[in-house]
Amino acid sequence: MKKYCINLLRSKKYTKINKPILWSLIAVLVISIGILAVTSIHHSWEKSKTAMVNGEAFSPYESVFVDNSLKIPHKFCIQVFSPVIANSVPFPEGNQTNFINVLPRGDDPECPAKYSKVYNKNGHKCVYLTFDDGPSNLTPKILDILKKCGVHATFFVIGNRAIDYPVTLKRAADEGNLIANHSYCHVYKELYQSPEAFKADILKTQDIIKNIVRPEHLTNLMRMPGGGYEKDKAPFRKAANDIGMVYIDWNAENGDGHSNHLTVAESVANVEQFAKTKEDIVLLMHDAPVKESTYLSLEQNINLLKSYGFEFRVLNQYD
């Protein structure tokens, strides 16, 4: 190409006006070749660096990050997760509130007594903000609002999204929010094709979460995509119980699950309807780019709930 352009310059067919243009083309060509060479060298170096990182010993509670992306060996992703009852740990930032890391299962004979702690039945009006389907590029904005308002929430995260946003997820946990399981794929046909497929999906997500958040932030709480209350979900409720997981649905919602075009006014009106009629609220919301109204209305909804006398908790928090 360069030789061709030089021959054109030497040709008498072209005037002096054409020569600067041709020299510019040559300069662009030379610069492009240089950029491609540098990019190729950088890519080779990054590839070798990634291999070295992934070749190191992988601790069960150690996250490996390369270019802000979580690298989890495949053999570790399919390990079976066996919940172990952990001691309560202090709430971040010096608060004396404690956590139950492993919530009571349905076959636990003391289940009602334990849930009286989990759901804070102490005479106060309580609200549990919950966000499904994240993390996403909207999550940092949600976290900023939560921090500004001085409250925390429970994030039911999707495994394949957690891999894309490990730093954001770790930030959410470190700031005192609860990270819980919402399946790996969120594809109903795959997730609910059989109890065994369901177990594998949930356990895979549990391992991913375990490798992002600190051990004391890990919990056995989950939410089934679509909810777990239907009769045909009975085999999957049992499957969750079999692997030590505890599922929870919701009893209130801001309405973003019914429409991607929810307005801020509609979101606030929906939340107020529940605030007027309930003492304990598990509020369903969604953490996804198409649910922007959830973020835009979040501060108003928090202030609204505060005005109705609600205190804010995460779903494994007790006095």
Phi and psi restraints in degrees (value plus and minus 20) as a CYANA .aco file:
   2 LYS   PHI     -82.8   -42.8
   2 LYS   PSI     -64.3   -24.3
   3 LYS   PHI     -82.0   -42.0
   3 LYS   PSI     -58.4   -18.4
   4 TYR   PHI     -83.6   -43.6
   4 TYR   PSI     -63.7   -23.7
   5 CYS   PHI     -85.4   -45.4
   5 CYS   PSI     -57.6   -17.6
   6 ILE   PHI     -86.3   -46.3
   6 ILE   PSI     -60.9   -20.9
   7 ASN   PHI     -81.9   -41.9
   7 ASN   PSI     -56.8   -16.8
   8 LEU   PHI     -84.5   -44.5
   8 LEU   PSI     -57.8   -17.8
   9 LEU   PHI     -85.6   -45.6
   9 LEU   PSI     -56.8   -16.8
  10 ARG   PHI     -97.5   -57.5
  10 ARG   PSI     -36.9     3.1
  11 SER   PHI     -89.0   -49.0
  11 SER   PSI     121.0   161.0
  12 LYS   PHI     -98.1   -58.1
  12 LYS   PSI     -25.2    14.8
  13 LYS   PHI     -90.7   -50.7
  13 LYS   PSI     -38.9     1.1
  14 TYR   PHI    -128.1   -88.1
  14 TYR   PSI     120.1   160.1
  15 THR   PHI    -105.3   -65.3
  15 THR   PSI     156.6   196.6
  16 LYS   PHI     -84.0   -44.0
  16 LYS   PSI     -45.0    -5.0
  17 ILE   PHI     -88.0   -48.0
  17 ILE   PSI     -52.6   -12.6
  18 ASN   PHI     -95.8   -55.8
  18 ASN   PSI     -49.6    -9.6
  19 LYS   PHI     -81.1   -41.1
  19 LYS   PSI     -66.8   -26.8
  20 PRO   PHI     -78.0   -38.0
  20 PRO   PSI     -56.3   -16.3
  21 ILE   PHI     -85.1   -45.1
  21 ILE   PSI     -64.2   -24.2
  22 LEU   PHI     -87.2   -47.2
  22 LEU   PSI     -59.6   -19.6
  23 TRP   PHI     -83.9   -43.9
  23 TRP   PSI     -54.0   -14.0
  24 SER   PHI     -85.4   -45.4
  24 SER   PSI     -59.8   -19.8
  25 LEU   PHI     -82.9   -42.9
  25 LEU   PSI     -60.0   -20.0
  26 ILE   PHI     -83.8   -43.8
  26 ILE   PSI     -63.0   -23.0
  27 ALA   PHI     -82.2   -42.2
  27 ALA   PSI     -63.0   -23.0
  28 VAL   PHI     -81.7   -41.7
  28 VAL   PSI     -61.1   -21.1
  29 LEU   PHI     -82.7   -42.7
  29 LEU   PSI     -66.3   -26.3
  30 VAL   PHI     -82.9   -42.9
  30 VAL   PSI     -63.3   -23.3
  31 ILE   PHI     -83.6   -43.6
  31 ILE   PSI     -60.7   -20.7
  32 SER   PHI     -82.5   -42.5
  32 SER   PSI     -62.1   -22.1
  33 ILE   PHI     -82.4   -42.4
  33 ILE   PSI     -60.9   -20.9
  34 GLY   PHI     -83.3   -43.3
  34 GLY   PSI     -62.8   -22.8
  35 ILE   PHI     -83.9   -43.9
  35 ILE   PSI     -61.9   -21.9
  36 LEU   PHI     -82.0   -42.0
  36 LEU   PSI     -59.1   -19.1
  37 ALA   PHI     -85.5   -45.5
  37 ALA   PSI     -65.4   -25.4
  38 VAL   PHI     -83.7   -43.7
  38 VAL   PSI     -63.0   -23.0
  39 THR   PHI     -81.5   -41.5
  39 THR   PSI     -60.5   -20.5
  40 SER   PHI     -83.5   -43.5
  40 SER   PSI     -62.9   -22.9
  41 ILE   PHI     -84.5   -44.5
  41 ILE   PSI     -63.2   -23.2
  42 HIS   PHI     -83.8   -43.8
  42 HIS   PSI     -61.4   -21.4
  43 HIS   PHI     -82.5   -42.5
  43 HIS   PSI     -61.5   -21.5
  44 SER   PHI     -83.7   -43.7
  44 SER   PSI     -58.5   -18.5
  45 TRP   PHI     -87.7   -47.7
  45 TRP   PSI     -62.5   -22.5
  46 GLU   PHI     -83.0   -43.0
  46 GLU   PSI     -59.1   -19.1
  47 LYS   PHI     -83.1   -43.1
  47 LYS   PSI     -62.4   -22.4
  48 SER   PHI     -88.7   -48.7
  48 SER   PSI     -55.1   -15.1
  49 LYS   PHI     -84.8   -44.8
  49 LYS   PSI     -62.4   -22.4
  50 THR   PHI     -81.9   -41.9
  50 THR   PSI     -61.5   -21.5
  51 ALA   PHI     -82.5   -42.5
  51 ALA   PSI     -59.0   -19.0
  52 MET   PHI     -86.8   -46.8
  52 MET   PSI     -61.1   -21.1
  53 VAL   PHI     -84.3   -44.3
  53 VAL   PSI     -65.5   -25.5
  54 ASN   PHI     -92.3   -52.3
  54 ASN   PSI     -35.5     4.5
  55 GLY   PHI    -104.4   -64.4
  55 GLY   PSI     -29.5    10.5
  56 GLU   PHI     -96.5   -56.5
  56 GLU   PSI     142.2   182.2
  57 ALA   PHI     -79.0   -39.0
  57 ALA   PSI     114.6   154.6
  58 PHE   PHI    -129.5   -89.5
  58 PHE   PSI      87.0   127.0
  59 SER   PHI     -92.6   -52.6
  59 SER   PSI     124.0   164.0
  60 PRO   PHI     -77.1   -37.1
  60 PRO   PSI     -45.0    -5.0
  61 TYR   PHI    -139.4   -99.4
  61 TYR   PSI       7.2    47.2
  62 GLU   PHI    -137.5   -97.5
  62 GLU   PSI     105.1   145.1
  63 SER   PHI    -109.4   -69.4
  63 SER   PSI     118.6   158.6
  64 VAL   PHI    -130.4   -90.4
  64 VAL   PSI     102.3   142.3
  65 PHE   PHI    -136.7   -96.7
  65 PHE   PSI     113.6   153.6
  66 VAL   PHI    -150.3  -110.3
  66 VAL   PSI      98.7   138.7
  67 ASP   PHI      33.6    73.6
  67 ASP   PSI      23.5    63.5
  68 ASN   PHI      48.0    88.0
  68 ASN   PSI      -4.9    35.1
  69 SER   PHI    -137.3   -97.3
  69 SER   PSI     120.3   160.3
  70 LEU   PHI    -100.3   -60.3
  70 LEU   PSI     107.7   147.7
  71 LYS   PHI    -129.8   -89.8
  71 LYS   PSI      87.9   127.9
  72 ILE   PHI    -133.3   -93.3
  72 ILE   PSI     100.0   140.0
  73 PRO   PHI     -75.4   -35.4
  73 PRO   PSI     120.2   160.2
  74 HIS   PHI     -77.6   -37.6
  74 HIS   PSI     -61.3   -21.3
  75 LYS   PHI     -82.7   -42.7
  75 LYS   PSI     -47.4    -7.4
  76 PHE   PHI    -100.5   -60.5
  76 PHE   PSI     -52.4   -12.4
  77 CYS   PHI     -83.4   -43.4
  77 CYS   PSI     -45.9    -5.9
  78 ILE   PHI    -122.4   -82.4
  78 ILE   PSI      -9.6    30.4
  79 GLN   PHI     -84.2   -44.2
  79 GLN   PSI     128.0   168.0
  80 VAL   PHI     -99.6   -59.6
  80 VAL   PSI     110.7   150.7
  81 PHE   PHI    -113.8   -73.8
  81 PHE   PSI     102.8   142.8
  82 SER   PHI    -134.5   -94.5
  82 SER   PSI      85.5   125.5
  83 PRO   PHI     -80.3   -40.3
  83 PRO   PSI     120.3   160.3
  84 VAL   PHI    -141.1  -101.1
  84 VAL   PSI     112.8   152.8
  85 ILE   PHI     -84.9   -44.9
  85 ILE   PSI     101.3   141.3
  86 ALA   PHI    -128.2   -88.2
  86 ALA   PSI     136.2   176.2
  87 ASN   PHI     -89.1   -49.1
  87 ASN   PSI     132.8   172.8
  88 SER   PHI     -85.0   -45.0
  88 SER   PSI     124.7   164.7
  89 VAL   PHI    -141.5  -101.5
  89 VAL   PSI     133.2   173.2
  90 PRO   PHI     -81.3   -41.3
  90 PRO   PSI     122.5   162.5
  91 PHE   PHI     -86.5   -46.5
  91 PHE   PSI     120.1   160.1
  92 PRO   PHI     -75.9   -35.9
  92 PRO   PSI     140.4   180.4
  93 GLU   PHI      44.3    84.3
  93 GLU   PSI       9.2    49.2
  94 GLY   PHI      62.9   102.9
  94 GLY   PSI     -22.8    17.2
  95 ASN   PHI     -86.4   -46.4
  95 ASN   PSI     122.3   162.3
  96 GLN   PHI    -104.2   -64.2
  96 GLN   PSI     -20.2    19.8
  97 THR   PHI     -87.5   -47.5
  97 THR   PSI     125.3   165.3
  98 ASN   PHI    -134.5   -94.5
  98 ASN   PSI     147.3   187.3
  99 PHE   PHI    -136.2   -96.2
  99 PHE   PSI     129.6   169.6
 100 ILE   PHI    -119.0   -79.0
 100 ILE   PSI      92.3   132.3
 101 ASN   PHI     -93.0   -53.0
 101 ASN   PSI     -58.6   -18.6
 102 VAL   PHI    -134.4   -94.4
 102 VAL   PSI      89.2   129.2
 103 LEU   PHI     -97.0   -57.0
 103 LEU   PSI     136.6   176.6
 104 PRO   PHI     -88.7   -48.7
 104 PRO   PSI     118.6   158.6
 105 ARG   PHI    -107.4   -67.4
 105 ARG   PSI     149.1   189.1
 106 GLY   PHI     -83.5   -43.5
 106 GLY   PSI     -47.5    -7.5
 107 ASP   PHI    -110.9   -70.9
 107 ASP   PSI     -13.0    27.0
 108 ASP   PHI     -98.1   -58.1
 108 ASP   PSI     100.2   140.2
 109 PRO   PHI     -82.7   -42.7
 109 PRO   PSI     -41.6    -1.6
 110 GLU   PHI    -119.5   -79.5
 110 GLU   PSI      -3.4    36.6
 111 CYS   PHI     -72.0   -32.0
 111 CYS   PSI     -70.9   -30.9
 112 PRO   PHI     -79.7   -39.7
 112 PRO   PSI     -60.9   -20.9
 113 ALA   PHI     -85.3   -45.3
 113 ALA   PSI     -59.6   -19.6
 114 LYS   PHI     -90.0   -50.0
 114 LYS   PSI     -58.0   -18.0
 115 TYR   PHI     -88.5   -48.5
 115 TYR   PSI     -43.2    -3.2
 116 SER   PHI     -84.3   -44.3
 116 SER   PSI     -47.1    -7.1
 117 LYS   PHI    -100.6   -60.6
 117 LYS   PSI     -66.3   -26.3
 118 VAL   PHI     -77.6   -37.6
 118 VAL   PSI     -61.6   -21.6
 119 TYR   PHI    -115.9   -75.9
 119 TYR   PSI      -9.2    30.8
 120 ASN   PHI      37.0    77.0
 120 ASN   PSI      27.1    67.1
 121 LYS   PHI     -97.1   -57.1
 121 LYS   PSI      52.1    92.1
 122 ASN   PHI    -143.1  -103.1
 122 ASN   PSI       3.4    43.4
 123 GLY   PHI      70.4   110.4
 123 GLY   PSI     -24.4    15.6
 124 HIS   PHI    -115.5   -75.5
 124 HIS   PSI     133.2   173.2
 125 LYS   PHI    -102.4   -62.4
 125 LYS   PSI     104.7   144.7
 126 CYS   PHI    -141.4  -101.4
 126 CYS   PSI     121.9   161.9
 127 VAL   PHI    -149.5  -109.5
 127 VAL   PSI     117.5   157.5
 128 TYR   PHI    -135.2   -95.2
 128 TYR   PSI      86.8   126.8
 129 LEU   PHI     -95.3   -55.3
 129 LEU   PSI     107.9   147.9
 130 THR   PHI    -149.6  -109.6
 130 THR   PSI     120.2   160.2
 131 PHE   PHI    -144.7  -104.7
 131 PHE   PSI     102.5   142.5
 132 ASP   PHI    -118.3   -78.3
 132 ASP   PSI     137.1   177.1
 133 ASP   PHI      62.5   102.5
 133 ASP   PSI     -20.2    19.8
 134 GLY   PHI    -106.4   -66.4
 134 GLY   PSI    -187.5  -147.5
 135 PRO   PHI     -96.5   -56.5
 135 PRO   PSI     145.1   185.1
 136 SER   PHI    -168.8  -128.8
 136 SER   PSI    -197.2  -157.2
 137 ASN   PHI     -91.2   -51.2
 137 ASN   PSI     -27.1    12.9
 138 LEU   PHI    -107.8   -67.8
 138 LEU   PSI     -40.1    -0.1
 139 THR   PHI     -76.8   -36.8
 139 THR   PSI     -65.1   -25.1
 140 PRO   PHI     -78.4   -38.4
 140 PRO   PSI     -55.0   -15.0
 141 LYS   PHI     -87.7   -47.7
 141 LYS   PSI     -60.3   -20.3
 142 ILE   PHI     -82.8   -42.8
 142 ILE   PSI     -63.5   -23.5
 143 LEU   PHI     -83.1   -43.1
 143 LEU   PSI     -57.2   -17.2
 144 ASP   PHI     -82.1   -42.1
 144 ASP   PSI     -62.3   -22.3
 145 ILE   PHI     -86.5   -46.5
 145 ILE   PSI     -64.4   -24.4
 146 LEU   PHI     -78.5   -38.5
 146 LEU   PSI     -64.2   -24.2
 147 LYS   PHI     -86.2   -46.2
 147 LYS   PSI     -62.6   -22.6
 148 LYS   PHI     -80.6   -40.6
 148 LYS   PSI     -59.1   -19.1
 149 CYS   PHI    -106.8   -66.8
 149 CYS   PSI     -27.1    12.9
 150 GLY   PHI      51.0    91.0
 150 GLY   PSI      14.2    54.2
 151 VAL   PHI    -149.5  -109.5
 151 VAL   PSI     149.0   189.0
 152 HIS   PHI    -146.4  -106.4
 152 HIS   PSI     146.1   186.1
 153 ALA   PHI    -162.0  -122.0
 153 ALA   PSI     150.3   190.3
 154 THR   PHI    -129.1   -89.1
 154 THR   PSI     105.3   145.3
 155 PHE   PHI    -126.9   -86.9
 155 PHE   PSI      95.4   135.4
 156 PHE   PHI    -111.3   -71.3
 156 PHE   PSI      84.7   124.7
 157 VAL   PHI    -121.3   -81.3
 157 VAL   PSI     131.1   171.1
 158 ILE   PHI    -112.9   -72.9
 158 ILE   PSI     113.2   153.2
 159 GLY   PHI     -76.9   -36.9
 159 GLY   PSI     -66.4   -26.4
 160 ASN   PHI     -91.4   -51.4
 160 ASN   PSI     -36.7     3.3
 161 ARG   PHI    -103.5   -63.5
 161 ARG   PSI     -54.1   -14.1
 162 ALA   PHI     -81.5   -41.5
 162 ALA   PSI     -57.5   -17.5
 163 ILE   PHI     -83.7   -43.7
 163 ILE   PSI     -54.1   -14.1
 164 ASP   PHI     -95.6   -55.6
 164 ASP   PSI     -46.0    -6.0
 165 TYR   PHI    -150.7  -110.7
 165 TYR   PSI      37.0    77.0
 166 PRO   PHI     -86.2   -46.2
 166 PRO   PSI     -58.7   -18.7
 167 VAL   PHI     -86.5   -46.5
 167 VAL   PSI     -61.2   -21.2
 168 THR   PHI     -83.5   -43.5
 168 THR   PSI     -62.1   -22.1
 169 LEU   PHI     -86.0   -46.0
 169 LEU   PSI     -61.7   -21.7
 170 LYS   PHI     -83.5   -43.5
 170 LYS   PSI     -59.5   -19.5
 171 ARG   PHI     -80.8   -40.8
 171 ARG   PSI     -64.2   -24.2
 172 ALA   PHI     -78.7   -38.7
 172 ALA   PSI     -63.6   -23.6
 173 ALA   PHI     -88.5   -48.5
 173 ALA   PSI     -63.9   -23.9
 174 ASP   PHI     -85.0   -45.0
 174 ASP   PSI     -45.0    -5.0
 175 GLU   PHI    -107.6   -67.6
 175 GLU   PSI     -14.0    26.0
 176 GLY   PHI      80.4   120.4
 176 GLY   PSI     -13.7    26.3
 177 ASN   PHI    -107.8   -67.8
 177 ASN   PSI     131.5   171.5
 178 LEU   PHI    -110.2   -70.2
 178 LEU   PSI     112.9   152.9
 179 ILE   PHI    -125.9   -85.9
 179 ILE   PSI     101.8   141.8
 180 ALA   PHI    -148.5  -108.5
 180 ALA   PSI     150.6   190.6
 181 ASN   PHI    -111.0   -71.0
 181 ASN   PSI     113.2   153.2
 182 HIS   PHI    -152.8  -112.8
 182 HIS   PSI      10.2    50.2
 183 SER   PHI      63.7   103.7
 183 SER   PSI     146.3   186.3
 184 TYR   PHI    -108.8   -68.8
 184 TYR   PSI     -64.5   -24.5
 185 CYS   PHI    -123.2   -83.2
 185 CYS   PSI     -50.1   -10.1
 186 HIS   PHI      41.0    81.0
 186 HIS   PSI      -0.7    39.3
 187 VAL   PHI    -119.8   -79.8
 187 VAL   PSI      92.1   132.1
 188 TYR   PHI     -77.1   -37.1
 188 TYR   PSI     -63.0   -23.0
 189 LYS   PHI     -82.7   -42.7
 189 LYS   PSI     -53.1   -13.1
 190 GLU   PHI    -103.5   -63.5
 190 GLU   PSI     -65.7   -25.7
 191 LEU   PHI     -85.9   -45.9
 191 LEU   PSI     -61.9   -21.9
 192 TYR   PHI    -124.3   -84.3
 192 TYR   PSI       2.5    42.5
 193 GLN   PHI     -91.6   -51.6
 193 GLN   PSI     -46.2    -6.2
 194 SER   PHI    -187.4  -147.4
 194 SER   PSI     137.0   177.0
 195 PRO   PHI     -78.2   -38.2
 195 PRO   PSI     -55.2   -15.2
 196 GLU   PHI     -88.3   -48.3
 196 GLU   PSI     -61.1   -21.1
 197 ALA   PHI     -83.7   -43.7
 197 ALA   PSI     -58.3   -18.3
 198 PHE   PHI     -81.7   -41.7
 198 PHE   PSI     -68.0   -28.0
 199 LYS   PHI     -79.4   -39.4
 199 LYS   PSI     -66.9   -26.9
 200 ALA   PHI     -80.5   -40.5
 200 ALA   PSI     -61.1   -21.1
 201 ASP   PHI     -84.3   -44.3
 201 ASP   PSI     -66.6   -26.6
 202 ILE   PHI     -86.7   -46.7
 202 ILE   PSI     -62.3   -22.3
 203 LEU   PHI     -85.3   -45.3
 203 LEU   PSI     -57.0   -17.0
 204 LYS   PHI     -82.3   -42.3
 204 LYS   PSI     -64.0   -24.0
 205 THR   PHI     -84.8   -44.8
 205 THR   PSI     -58.9   -18.9
 206 GLN   PHI     -81.8   -41.8
 206 GLN   PSI     -59.6   -19.6
 207 ASP   PHI     -86.0   -46.0
 207 ASP   PSI     -59.9   -19.9
 208 ILE   PHI     -83.7   -43.7
 208 ILE   PSI     -66.7   -26.7
 209 ILE   PHI     -81.1   -41.1
 209 ILE   PSI     -61.5   -21.5
 210 LYS   PHI     -80.2   -40.2
 210 LYS   PSI     -50.0   -10.0
 211 ASN   PHI    -110.8   -70.8
 211 ASN   PSI     -18.6    21.4
 212 ILE   PHI    -129.9   -89.9
 212 ILE   PSI     -68.0   -28.0
 213 VAL   PHI    -110.9   -70.9
 213 VAL   PSI     142.0   182.0
 214 ARG   PHI     -90.1   -50.1
 214 ARG   PSI     134.3   174.3
 215 PRO   PHI     -73.3   -33.3
 215 PRO   PSI     -59.9   -19.9
 216 GLU   PHI     -91.1   -51.1
 216 GLU   PSI     -31.2     8.8
 217 HIS   PHI    -115.9   -75.9
 217 HIS   PSI     -23.1    16.9
 218 LEU   PHI    -100.4   -60.4
 218 LEU   PSI     117.4   157.4
 219 THR   PHI    -156.3  -116.3
 219 THR   PSI     144.1   184.1
 220 ASN   PHI    -119.7   -79.7
 220 ASN   PSI       0.2    40.2
 221 LEU   PHI    -103.8   -63.8
 221 LEU   PSI     121.1   161.1
 222 MET   PHI    -165.8  -125.8
 222 MET   PSI     143.9   183.9
 223 ARG   PHI    -150.8  -110.8
 223 ARG   PSI     108.9   148.9
 224 MET   PHI     -95.4   -55.4
 224 MET   PSI     113.0   153.0
 225 PRO   PHI     -74.5   -34.5
 225 PRO   PSI     107.2   147.2
 226 GLY   PHI      65.6   105.6
 226 GLY   PSI     -25.4    14.6
 227 GLY   PHI      71.0   111.0
 227 GLY   PSI     140.3   180.3
 228 GLY   PHI    -134.2   -94.2
 228 GLY   PSI      -3.6    36.4
 229 TYR   PHI    -109.7   -69.7
 229 TYR   PSI     -38.4     1.6
 230 GLU   PHI     -87.4   -47.4
 230 GLU   PSI     135.0   175.0
 231 LYS   PHI     -81.0   -41.0
 231 LYS   PSI     -58.3   -18.3
 232 ASP   PHI     -93.9   -53.9
 232 ASP   PSI     -23.4    16.6
 233 LYS   PHI    -110.8   -70.8
 233 LYS   PSI     -21.1    18.9
 234 ALA   PHI     -73.9   -33.9
 234 ALA   PSI     -65.5   -25.5
 235 PRO   PHI     -81.2   -41.2
 235 PRO   PSI     -50.2   -10.2
 236 PHE   PHI    -102.9   -62.9
 236 PHE   PSI     -48.9    -8.9
 237 ARG   PHI     -84.1   -44.1
 237 ARG   PSI     -61.2   -21.2
 238 LYS   PHI     -86.7   -46.7
 238 LYS   PSI     -60.1   -20.1
 239 ALA   PHI     -81.5   -41.5
 239 ALA   PSI     -60.5   -20.5
 240 ALA   PHI     -82.4   -42.4
 240 ALA   PSI     -63.8   -23.8
 241 ASN   PHI     -82.8   -42.8
 241 ASN   PSI     -58.3   -18.3
 242 ASP   PHI     -82.4   -42.4
 242 ASP   PSI     -51.9   -11.9
 243 ILE   PHI    -120.7   -80.7
 243 ILE   PSI      -5.3    34.7
 244 GLY   PHI      62.5   102.5
 244 GLY   PSI      -6.2    33.8
 245 MET   PHI    -116.2   -76.2
 245 MET   PSI     131.7   171.7
 246 VAL   PHI    -141.8  -101.8
 246 VAL   PSI     105.5   145.5
 247 TYR   PHI    -121.8   -81.8
 247 TYR   PSI     134.8   174.8
 248 ILE   PHI    -164.0  -124.0
 248 ILE   PSI     122.4   162.4
 249 ASP   PHI    -119.4   -79.4
 249 ASP   PSI    -152.9  -112.9
 250 TRP   PHI    -174.8  -134.8
 250 TRP   PSI     143.5   183.5
 251 ASN   PHI    -149.3  -109.3
 251 ASN   PSI      -8.9    31.1
 252 ALA   PHI    -179.5  -139.5
 252 ALA   PSI     136.6   176.6
 253 GLU   PHI    -173.1  -133.1
 253 GLU   PSI     134.0   174.0
 254 ASN   PHI    -105.5   -65.5
 254 ASN   PSI     -28.2    11.8
 255 GLY   PHI      79.8   119.8
 255 GLY   PSI     -22.1    17.9
 256 ASP   PHI     -93.5   -53.5
 256 ASP   PSI     -31.7     8.3
 257 GLY   PHI     -97.5   -57.5
 257 GLY   PSI     -32.5     7.5
 258 HIS   PHI    -121.3   -81.3
 258 HIS   PSI     -35.2     4.8
 259 SER   PHI    -178.9  -138.9
 259 SER   PSI     122.3   162.3
 260 ASN   PHI    -106.5   -66.5
 260 ASN   PSI     -20.1    19.9
 261 HIS   PHI    -136.6   -96.6
 261 HIS   PSI       5.2    45.2
 262 LEU   PHI     -81.5   -41.5
 262 LEU   PSI     115.8   155.8
 263 THR   PHI    -110.9   -70.9
 263 THR   PSI     143.7   183.7
 264 VAL   PHI     -81.1   -41.1
 264 VAL   PSI     -62.8   -22.8
 265 ALA   PHI     -82.1   -42.1
 265 ALA   PSI     -60.4   -20.4
 266 GLU   PHI     -86.8   -46.8
 266 GLU   PSI     -60.1   -20.1
 267 SER   PHI     -81.5   -41.5
 267 SER   PSI     -66.8   -26.8
 268 VAL   PHI     -84.7   -44.7
 268 VAL   PSI     -62.2   -22.2
 269 ALA   PHI     -83.1   -43.1
 269 ALA   PSI     -60.0   -20.0
 270 ASN   PHI     -83.9   -43.9
 270 ASN   PSI     -64.1   -24.1
 271 VAL   PHI     -86.0   -46.0
 271 VAL   PSI     -59.5   -19.5
 272 GLU   PHI     -84.4   -44.4
 272 GLU   PSI     -54.2   -14.2
 273 GLN   PHI     -78.8   -38.8
 273 GLN   PSI     -61.5   -21.5
 274 PHE   PHI     -96.5   -56.5
 274 PHE   PSI     -54.7   -14.7
 275 ALA   PHI     -82.4   -42.4
 275 ALA   PSI     -50.2   -10.2
 276 LYS   PHI     -97.0   -57.0
 276 LYS   PSI     -40.9    -0.9
 277 THR   PHI    -138.6   -98.6
 277 THR   PSI     -30.1     9.9
 278 LYS   PHI    -143.1  -103.1
 278 LYS   PSI     129.7   169.7
 279 GLU   PHI    -114.6   -74.6
 279 GLU   PSI     -56.1   -16.1
 280 ASP   PHI    -141.9  -101.9
 280 ASP   PSI     103.9   143.9
 281 ILE   PHI    -141.8  -101.8
 281 ILE   PSI     105.4   145.4
 282 VAL   PHI    -126.1   -86.1
 282 VAL   PSI      82.1   122.1
 283 LEU   PHI    -113.4   -73.4
 283 LEU   PSI      98.8   138.8
 284 LEU   PHI    -104.9   -64.9
 284 LEU   PSI     106.7   146.7
 285 MET   PHI    -160.5  -120.5
 285 MET   PSI     152.2   192.2
 286 HIS   PHI    -147.8  -107.8
 286 HIS   PSI     119.7   159.7
 287 ASP   PHI    -126.4   -86.4
 287 ASP   PSI      67.8   107.8
 288 ALA   PHI    -172.7  -132.7
 288 ALA   PSI     128.9   168.9
 289 PRO   PHI     -74.9   -34.9
 289 PRO   PSI     -52.8   -12.8
 290 VAL   PHI     -97.7   -57.7
 290 VAL   PSI     -25.8    14.2
 291 LYS   PHI    -125.3   -85.3
 291 LYS   PSI      25.7    65.7
 292 GLU   PHI     -81.5   -41.5
 292 GLU   PSI     -51.3   -11.3
 293 SER   PHI     -83.1   -43.1
 293 SER   PSI     -46.4    -6.4
 294 THR   PHI     -83.8   -43.8
 294 THR   PSI     -65.7   -25.7
 295 TYR   PHI     -86.5   -46.5
 295 TYR   PSI     -64.4   -24.4
 296 LEU   PHI     -85.7   -45.7
 296 LEU   PSI     -48.0    -8.0
 297 SER   PHI    -118.5   -78.5
 297 SER   PSI     -24.4    15.6
 298 LEU   PHI     -81.2   -41.2
 298 LEU   PSI     -67.8   -27.8
 299 GLU   PHI     -83.3   -43.3
 299 GLU   PSI     -60.1   -20.1
 300 GLN   PHI     -83.1   -43.1
 300 GLN   PSI     -62.1   -22.1
 301 ASN   PHI     -86.7   -46.7
 301 ASN   PSI     -57.9   -17.9
 302 ILE   PHI     -83.9   -43.9
 302 ILE   PSI     -67.2   -27.2
 303 ASN   PHI     -83.7   -43.7
 303 ASN   PSI     -55.7   -15.7
 304 LEU   PHI     -82.4   -42.4
 304 LEU   PSI     -67.8   -27.8
 305 LEU   PHI     -85.1   -45.1
 305 LEU   PSI     -56.0   -16.0
 306 LYS   PHI     -82.8   -42.8
 306 LYS   PSI     -60.2   -20.2
 307 SER   PHI     -86.5   -46.5
 307 SER   PSI     -43.9    -3.9
 308 TYR   PHI    -108.9   -68.9
 308 TYR   PSI     -15.0    25.0
 309 GLY   PHI      66.6   106.6
 309 GLY   PSI      -2.0    38.0
 310 PHE   PHI    -104.5   -64.5
 310 PHE   PSI     122.1   162.1
 311 GLU   PHI    -121.3   -81.3
 311 GLU   PSI     134.8   174.8
 312 PHE   PHI    -127.2   -87.2
 312 PHE   PSI     111.1   151.1
 313 ARG   PHI    -154.1  -114.1
 313 ARG   PSI     144.1   184.1
 314 VAL   PHI    -122.3   -82.3
 314 VAL   PSI     144.0   184.0
 315 LEU   PHI     -95.9   -55.9
 315 LEU   PSI     -19.2    20.8
 316 ASN   PHI    -147.2  -107.2
 316 ASN   PSI       8.8    48.8
 317 GLN   PHI    -126.1   -86.1
 317 GLN   PSI     118.1   158.1
 318 TYR   PHI    -167.0  -127.0
 318 TYR   PSI     147.5   187.5
